[in-house]
């Protein structure tokens, strides 16, 4: 009510909790530094062979960063009464999250050497993105103007593919497009 009369739409930047929020729910470690968003320290998997270490579903409820995210959602519900769009999690695309779990170079090489394992990894992450969005909707009880990681009302889902430009269009078509399309349709 006290915000200046203008066209500016106040929102909470999705970067506040960092890009590794979903990766952390699989076991990756987040590093906290002053004046920058949290970031993923090292990588949880050294290669695609470490996929066995990865749980099939992220721990959205019990993980440290799941609890932090829930508190942030509740905090902004209290502050805005659900009337202001709030982006609370930059969880990246399946490929982007995969690069938070294992080195990007190892992921690219695995696309050639172990394509079935990469498809499995991206499938696990895609399920995890759905689980995370469902959890955020559940935590907000439908009161938060929450569109996954995009705070613009009615705009739907944004998948941040920060590193996807380093793979060929053919690899993108084979590995990224199907899971991204699934998420957009869902």
Backbone as numpy.savetxt, mean C-alpha at the origin, in Angstrom:
# Nx Ny Nz CAx CAy CAz Cx Cy Cz
-15.37 24.11 9.81 -16.18 25.33 9.81 -15.34 26.59 9.81
-14.12 26.49 10.31 -13.27 27.69 10.37 -12.29 27.76 9.20
-12.35 26.79 8.30 -11.42 26.80 7.17 -11.78 27.93 6.22
-10.78 28.64 5.67 -11.07 29.78 4.78 -11.99 29.39 3.62
-12.81 30.32 3.20 -13.73 30.10 2.09 -12.93 30.14 0.78
-12.60 28.98 0.26 -11.82 28.90 -0.97 -12.05 27.52 -1.58
-11.41 27.27 -2.71 -11.58 26.00 -3.40 -10.61 24.92 -2.92
-9.76 25.25 -1.98 -8.77 24.29 -1.51 -9.46 23.21 -0.68
-9.13 21.96 -0.98 -9.69 20.84 -0.24 -8.64 20.32 0.73
-8.85 20.50 2.04 -7.84 20.02 2.97 -7.82 18.49 2.99
-6.63 17.94 3.07 -6.51 16.49 3.14 -5.24 16.13 3.88
-5.22 14.93 4.38 -4.07 14.40 5.09 -3.24 13.64 4.07
-2.01 14.04 3.87 -1.17 13.41 2.86 -0.94 11.94 3.16
-1.03 11.11 2.15 -0.89 9.68 2.32 0.54 9.27 2.68
1.48 10.17 2.53 2.88 9.83 2.78 3.22 9.80 4.26
2.32 10.25 5.10 2.57 10.37 6.54 3.07 9.06 7.15
2.52 7.95 6.73 2.91 6.65 7.29 3.89 5.90 6.40
4.34 6.51 5.32 5.34 5.90 4.46 4.78 4.94 3.43
5.65 4.54 2.51 5.25 3.66 1.40 5.31 2.18 1.78
5.88 1.85 2.91 6.06 0.45 3.28 5.01 -0.06 4.24
3.89 0.63 4.36 2.87 0.25 5.34 2.39 -1.18 5.13
2.07 -1.56 3.90 1.62 -2.93 3.65 2.77 -3.91 3.79
3.93 -3.56 3.28 5.09 -4.45 3.40 5.39 -4.74 4.87
5.19 -3.75 5.73 5.44 -3.96 7.16 4.48 -4.97 7.75
3.27 -5.07 7.20 2.28 -6.03 7.70 2.62 -7.46 7.29
3.57 -7.60 6.37 4.09 -8.92 5.99 5.38 -9.25 6.74
5.94 -8.28 7.46 7.15 -8.54 8.23 8.30 -7.60 7.94
8.20 -6.75 6.91 9.29 -5.82 6.61 9.39 -4.78 7.73
10.60 -4.31 7.96 10.84 -3.36 9.05 10.77 -1.93 8.53
10.04 -1.09 9.24 9.95 0.33 8.91 10.98 1.10 9.74
11.63 2.05 9.12 12.57 2.92 9.82 11.95 4.30 9.96
12.06 4.84 11.14 11.51 6.16 11.42 12.65 7.14 11.58
12.57 8.25 10.83 13.55 9.33 10.91 12.78 10.63 11.11
13.44 11.62 11.65 12.80 12.93 11.81 12.58 13.58 10.45
11.43 14.23 10.30 11.11 15.09 9.15 11.00 14.38 7.81
10.93 13.07 7.77 10.67 12.32 6.54 9.70 11.20 6.85
8.95 10.75 5.86 8.06 9.62 6.11 8.87 8.37 6.46
8.27 7.44 7.19 8.95 6.17 7.45 9.30 5.48 6.13
10.34 4.69 6.15 10.73 3.95 4.94 11.14 2.55 5.33
11.13 1.64 4.35 11.45 0.24 4.60 12.96 0.09 4.75
13.36 -0.46 5.89 14.78 -0.68 6.15 15.17 -2.05 5.59
16.13 -2.08 4.70 16.55 -3.34 4.10 15.38 -3.99 3.36
15.45 -5.26 3.15 14.36 -5.98 2.50 14.11 -7.28 3.24
12.86 -7.63 3.40 12.43 -8.83 4.14 12.85 -10.10 3.40
12.82 -10.04 2.07 13.21 -11.17 1.22 14.47 -10.78 0.45
15.43 -11.66 0.38 16.62 -11.37 -0.41 16.42 -11.76 -1.87
15.58 -12.79 -2.09 15.31 -13.26 -3.45 13.90 -13.84 -3.48
13.46 -14.21 -4.65 12.14 -14.81 -4.80 12.06 -16.15 -4.07
13.20 -16.78 -3.83 13.23 -18.04 -3.10 12.75 -17.89 -1.66
12.79 -16.67 -1.15 12.34 -16.41 0.22 10.83 -16.23 0.32
10.11 -16.49 -0.75 8.66 -16.31 -0.74 8.01 -17.18 0.35
8.64 -18.27 0.71 8.11 -19.14 1.77 8.04 -18.41 3.12
8.86 -17.37 3.30 8.84 -16.58 4.54 7.60 -15.70 4.63
6.99 -15.45 3.49 5.90 -14.49 3.41 4.57 -15.14 3.78
3.84 -14.58 4.73 2.52 -15.13 5.02 1.57 -14.89 3.84
0.57 -15.74 3.71 -0.39 -15.57 2.61 -1.24 -14.31 2.76
-1.42 -13.85 3.98 -2.23 -12.66 4.24 -1.44 -11.72 5.16
-1.59 -10.41 4.98 -0.91 -9.48 5.88 -1.63 -9.45 7.23
-0.90 -9.09 8.24 -1.48 -8.96 9.58 -1.97 -7.53 9.75
-3.14 -7.24 9.20 -3.67 -5.87 9.27 -4.08 -5.49 10.69
-4.54 -6.45 11.47 -5.05 -6.15 12.81 -3.97 -6.18 13.88
-3.05 -7.14 13.81 -2.11 -7.34 14.90 -0.74 -6.74 14.71
-0.40 -6.34 13.50 0.94 -5.79 13.27 1.05 -4.39 13.86
2.27 -4.00 14.17 2.50 -2.67 14.74 1.95 -1.57 13.83
2.24 -1.67 12.52 1.82 -0.61 11.61 0.34 -0.70 11.28
-0.25 -1.88 11.41 -1.70 -1.99 11.30 -2.38 -1.24 12.43
-1.84 -1.41 13.65 -2.40 -0.69 14.80 -2.19 0.82 14.66
-1.01 1.22 14.18 -0.75 2.65 13.96 -1.74 3.22 12.95
-1.95 2.50 11.85 -2.88 2.95 10.82 -4.29 3.09 11.38
-4.71 2.11 12.14 -6.06 2.16 12.73 -6.21 3.38 13.64
-5.20 3.65 14.45 -5.24 4.82 15.34 -5.34 6.10 14.51
-4.58 6.16 13.40 -4.64 7.36 12.55 -6.04 7.54 11.96
-6.64 6.46 11.52 -7.99 6.54 10.96 -8.96 7.04 12.02
-8.88 6.47 13.22 -9.77 6.89 14.30 -9.52 8.35 14.68
-8.26 8.74 14.67 -7.90 10.13 14.99 -8.55 11.11 14.00
-8.48 10.77 12.72 -9.04 11.67 11.74 -10.56 11.61 11.67
-11.12 10.48 12.04 -12.58 10.43 12.17 -13.03 11.39 13.26
-12.32 11.37 14.39 -12.66 12.27 15.49 -12.48 13.73 15.07
-11.41 14.02 14.34 -11.10 15.40 13.99 -12.00 15.96 12.90
-12.47 15.11 11.99 -13.21 15.62 10.83 -14.66 15.20 10.80
-15.04 14.32 11.71 -16.39 13.76 11.71 -16.69 13.04 10.39
-15.64 12.63 9.70 -15.81 11.92 8.44 -16.18 12.81 7.28
-16.09 14.14 7.44 -16.52 15.07 6.40 -15.41 15.52 5.47
-14.16 15.27 5.82 -13.03 15.71 4.99 -12.31 14.47 4.47
-12.04 14.42 3.17 -11.30 13.27 2.62 -9.94 13.13 3.29
-9.62 11.92 3.64 -8.37 11.65 4.33 -7.69 10.47 3.65
-6.49 10.69 3.18 -5.69 9.60 2.66 -4.71 9.19 3.74
-4.79 7.97 4.19 -3.98 7.58 5.35 -2.89 6.57 5.06
-2.90 5.97 3.87 -1.91 4.91 3.62 -1.48 4.91 2.17
-0.18 5.03 1.95 0.40 4.92 0.61 0.94 3.51 0.47
0.04 2.56 0.15 0.46 1.17 0.15 1.05 0.70 -1.17
1.13 1.56 -2.17 1.77 1.23 -3.44 0.97 0.20 -4.24
1.44 -0.11 -5.42 0.84 -1.14 -6.27 1.41 -2.50 -5.83
0.90 -3.59 -6.39 1.53 -4.88 -6.08 3.02 -4.89 -6.40
3.39 -4.35 -7.56 4.82 -4.30 -7.91 5.58 -3.41 -6.93
5.01 -2.24 -6.62 5.67 -1.33 -5.68 5.86 -1.95 -4.32
4.85 -2.66 -3.82 4.98 -3.33 -2.53 6.01 -4.45 -2.62
6.03 -5.16 -3.75 7.04 -6.22 -3.93 8.45 -5.65 -3.81
8.67 -4.43 -4.32 10.00 -3.82 -4.22 10.31 -3.36 -2.81
9.32 -3.30 -1.95 9.57 -3.01 -0.53 9.89 -4.31 0.23
9.51 -5.44 -0.37 9.76 -6.73 0.28 11.06 -7.38 -0.19
11.46 -7.11 -1.43 12.71 -7.68 -1.96 13.37 -6.67 -2.88
14.68 -6.79 -3.10 15.37 -5.83 -3.97 14.77 -5.82 -5.38
14.63 -4.64 -5.94 14.02 -4.49 -7.25 14.76 -5.30 -8.32
16.08 -5.29 -8.28 16.85 -6.03 -9.27 16.57 -7.54 -9.18
16.48 -8.05 -7.96 16.17 -9.47 -7.77 14.76 -9.79 -8.27
13.84 -8.86 -8.08 12.47 -9.05 -8.57 12.45 -9.09 -10.10
13.17 -8.18 -10.73 13.21 -8.17 -12.19 13.83 -9.45 -12.75
14.92 -9.89 -12.16 15.56 -11.13 -12.63 14.63 -12.33 -12.42
13.89 -12.34 -11.32 12.96 -13.44 -11.05 11.85 -13.49 -12.09
11.51 -12.35 -12.70 10.49 -12.35 -13.75 10.92 -13.22 -14.93
12.21 -13.29 -15.16 12.75 -14.14 -16.23 13.01 -15.57 -15.75
13.56 -15.68 -14.53 14.02 -16.99 -14.04 12.94 -17.79 -13.31
12.05 -17.12 -12.60 11.04 -17.78 -11.77 9.68 -17.09 -11.94
9.16 -17.04 -13.17 7.93 -16.25 -13.39 6.74 -16.73 -12.55
6.62 -18.03 -12.31 5.49 -18.53 -11.52 5.56 -18.00 -10.09
6.76 -17.96 -9.54 6.93 -17.44 -8.18 6.61 -15.95 -8.11
6.97 -15.20 -9.15 6.65 -13.77 -9.16 5.14 -13.57 -9.26
4.49 -14.36 -10.10 3.02 -14.28 -10.16 2.41 -14.59 -8.79
2.97 -15.59 -8.11 2.45 -15.94 -6.78 2.67 -14.78 -5.81
3.86 -14.18 -5.82 4.17 -13.05 -4.95 3.19 -11.89 -5.21
3.00 -11.54 -6.47 2.10 -10.43 -6.79 0.66 -10.76 -6.43
0.30 -12.04 -6.53 -1.04 -12.46 -6.11 -1.23 -12.31 -4.61
-0.23 -12.72 -3.84 -0.29 -12.57 -2.39 -0.43 -11.09 -2.02
0.34 -10.24 -2.66 0.30 -8.81 -2.36 -1.04 -8.21 -2.78
-1.57 -8.64 -3.92 -2.87 -8.14 -4.38 -3.96 -8.49 -3.36
-3.93 -9.71 -2.87 -4.87 -10.10 -1.81 -4.65 -9.23 -0.58
-3.40 -8.94 -0.27 -3.08 -8.09 0.86 -3.61 -6.68 0.71
-3.53 -6.12 -0.50 -4.09 -4.79 -0.73 -5.59 -4.81 -0.49
-6.26 -5.84 -0.98 -7.71 -5.96 -0.74 -8.00 -6.08 0.75
-7.22 -6.90 1.46 -7.39 -7.05 2.91 -7.20 -5.72 3.62
-6.19 -4.95 3.20 -5.91 -3.67 3.85 -7.04 -2.68 3.59
-7.51 -2.61 2.36 -8.62 -1.70 2.06 -9.86 -2.10 2.85
-10.15 -3.40 2.91 -11.29 -3.87 3.70 -11.14 -3.49 5.17
-9.93 -3.63 5.70 -9.69 -3.27 7.10 -9.90 -1.78 7.32
-9.39 -0.94 6.40 -9.56 0.50 6.55 -11.04 0.88 6.50
-11.79 0.24 5.61 -13.23 0.51 5.55 -13.91 0.06 6.83
-13.52 -1.10 7.34 -14.11 -1.63 8.58 -13.78 -0.70 9.75
-12.52 -0.28 9.85 -12.11 0.59 10.96 -12.84 1.93 10.92
-13.13 2.41 9.72 -13.79 3.71 9.62 -15.31 3.58 9.74
-15.82 2.37 9.69 -17.27 2.18 9.80 -18.05 2.93 8.74
-17.39 3.20 7.62 -18.07 3.91 6.53 -18.19 5.41 6.76
-17.69 5.92 7.90 -17.82 7.35 8.19 -16.69 8.19 7.60
-15.58 7.55 7.31 -14.44 8.30 6.81 -14.53 8.43 5.29
-14.31 9.64 4.79 -14.28 9.85 3.35 -12.99 9.24 2.83
-12.98 7.92 2.79 -11.75 7.18 2.53 -11.89 6.42 1.22
-11.07 6.72 0.27 -11.02 6.00 -0.99 -9.66 5.34 -1.10
-9.50 4.27 -0.36 -8.25 3.54 -0.33 -7.10 4.50 -0.06
-6.15 4.64 -0.96 -5.04 5.55 -0.70 -5.19 6.85 -1.48
-6.40 7.14 -1.95 -6.65 8.36 -2.71 -7.69 9.19 -1.96
-7.32 10.37 -1.45 -8.25 11.14 -0.64 -9.26 11.97 -1.41
-9.29 11.89 -2.74 -10.23 12.68 -3.52 -11.56 11.95 -3.62
-12.66 12.56 -3.16 -13.96 11.87 -3.14 -14.36 11.34 -4.51
-14.83 10.10 -4.53 -15.36 9.51 -5.75 -14.33 9.10 -6.77
-13.05 9.24 -6.45 -12.02 8.97 -7.45 -11.53 7.54 -7.45
-11.84 6.78 -6.43 -11.45 5.38 -6.41 -10.02 5.17 -5.98
-9.41 4.17 -6.54 -8.11 3.68 -6.10 -6.97 4.26 -6.94
-5.90 4.62 -6.29 -4.66 4.98 -6.97 -3.65 3.89 -6.63
-2.98 3.37 -7.63 -1.89 2.43 -7.40 -0.58 3.13 -7.74
0.22 3.37 -6.74 1.50 4.04 -6.95 2.50 3.03 -7.47
2.93 3.21 -8.71 3.90 2.31 -9.35 5.22 3.05 -9.53
5.84 3.42 -8.42 7.04 4.25 -8.47 8.18 3.62 -9.25
8.30 2.30 -9.23 9.45 1.65 -9.84 9.13 0.90 -11.12
7.89 0.94 -11.55 7.48 0.10 -12.67 8.13 0.52 -13.99
8.62 1.75 -14.08 9.21 2.22 -15.33 10.52 1.51 -15.66
11.08 0.76 -14.74 12.35 0.09 -15.02 12.16 -1.28 -15.67
10.91 -1.74 -15.80 10.69 -3.02 -16.47 10.15 -2.76 -17.87
10.28 -3.74 -18.73 9.83 -3.59 -20.11 8.31 -3.60 -20.19
7.75 -3.04 -21.25 6.30 -3.12 -21.43 5.79 -4.57 -21.43
6.57 -5.48 -21.98 6.15 -6.89 -22.00 6.07 -7.46 -20.59
7.06 -7.14 -19.75 7.01 -7.61 -18.36 5.85 -6.97 -17.61
5.61 -5.70 -17.85 4.47 -5.03 -17.22 3.17 -5.71 -17.64
3.03 -6.00 -18.91 1.81 -6.65 -19.42 1.61 -8.02 -18.78
2.71 -8.75 -18.61 2.59 -10.10 -18.04 2.37 -10.09 -16.54
3.09 -9.23 -15.81 3.09 -9.32 -14.36 2.23 -8.26 -13.66
2.28 -7.03 -14.12 1.63 -5.93 -13.39 0.20 -5.66 -13.85
-0.01 -5.62 -15.15 -1.34 -5.25 -15.66 -2.45 -6.14 -15.11
-2.29 -7.47 -15.07 -3.40 -8.31 -14.58 -3.80 -8.01 -13.13
-2.82 -7.85 -12.24 -3.15 -7.60 -10.84 -3.68 -6.19 -10.64
-3.12 -5.22 -11.37 -3.64 -3.85 -11.29 -5.08 -3.80 -11.79
-5.33 -4.46 -12.91 -6.69 -4.49 -13.46 -7.67 -5.13 -12.47
-7.25 -6.21 -11.85 -8.10 -6.86 -10.84 -8.46 -5.88 -9.73
-7.46 -5.17 -9.21 -7.71 -4.22 -8.12 -8.65 -3.09 -8.56
-8.45 -2.57 -9.76 -9.34 -1.50 -10.25 -10.77 -2.01 -10.39
-10.92 -3.22 -10.89 -12.27 -3.77 -11.06 -12.92 -4.05 -9.72
-12.16 -4.57 -8.79 -12.72 -4.86 -7.46 -13.10 -3.59 -6.75
